Structures are given as C-alpha cells and as structure tokens.
C-alpha cells in the first residue's frame, strides 16, 4: 500500500481516463518513475480530448499499460527543463478500472499566488473574454508555476488582481495545439472555471 501523502497546501487532482502511452525517458522524470500519457474527454458535446502527463512511481504501476482505463489521485506540478515548462499530475494513487464503468474526469483544486501580471484578451475566433495568468503553488519548499486561463467574469476579476494575490481555484488541465514555424506543438494549461476564495495582497495563509 502506498504511503499516505500529507499535504502542506491545497493541491488536489483527480483524473480518470485512458492510457495512450507509457514513457520511461522523458526530461522531467527520474528512473524511479514513468510518465503516462492519459487522454480524458471533455464534458461538453465534442470529440475533443485532453492529453495529460501523469508521473507515477513504478512501484504503483502494477499491470497498468497502454489502453488501461485508470483513476488517478495526485497533485499538479511543473518543471522547467532546457527552457521548456512541463506540466503534469504527480500521482499519489492510481487504480485500474474496467473500461466503460467510469466516466472521464479532469478535476483540479489548488491554492496559488499570482506571480506575473495577468493578460486580458479576446479569443481570435469566438471573441470571448479570457485572461492568461500564472499561479505559483508553494508546497513543501517547492514552487510550481502553473499557466492558467480564466473566462468571462473570472477573467475580468483576475485581470484586476495584483502580483502576490492568493487564489483558491477549481478547474481542469486542458491541452491545445498551436503551430509555430510550420510545426505543431501541444501545450497544457489549467482552465479555471471557479474561484472559490481570493484576497488581494493578503498576508494570511
């Protein structure tokens, strides 16, 4: 049985999806871990699936392999390697479930501090109001810098915030493609759909 993890801050991730690949040689893990590429379907009526990196200790992997349907509990973390920011779920518990018995889930809840000036903008096609921001999760002496996107009212609220403000947010980890120099890249970000609490320039934890 895995050792129970003691959280020093709010940082929860619950993911259910299908393993597309098991990677042992990725830049952001050591030889004690593997990186699972897990796909989850979005709730809205579409064929869009999100590609999520899940780092798992090999001792927890069991018989899980490509094609396995898995349920994961963990925390969102990031690591920068050679100038590239990797975003992943660090799994504290992973369970294989029978395909078709569990709906895909992608739920995050964490506390973080605004560490860069937010950018309010309009999306190019739907003209929706969004705000790009980066929240820092401080956990057990480590800081994880998480790129986020807020929508509508939350976007306007975030745009008025100052660096150092603390937020308690709920959302999901989404992936999207973009093209640069005729190459297609996949990036991850947290889509925030609810701000539970927030304080401006608060000194309280």
Secondary structure, DSSP 8 states (H G I E B T S, - for coil): -------SS-EEEEEEEEEEEEES--TT--TTEEEEEEEEE-SSSS--EEEEEEEEEHHHHTT--TT-EEEEEEEEEEEEETTEEEEEEEEEEEEEE-TTSS--EEEEEEEEEE-S--EEEE-TTT--EEEEEEEEEEETTEEEEEEEEEEHHHHHHHHT--TT-EEEEEEEEEEEEEEETTEEEEEEEEEEEEEEEEETT----
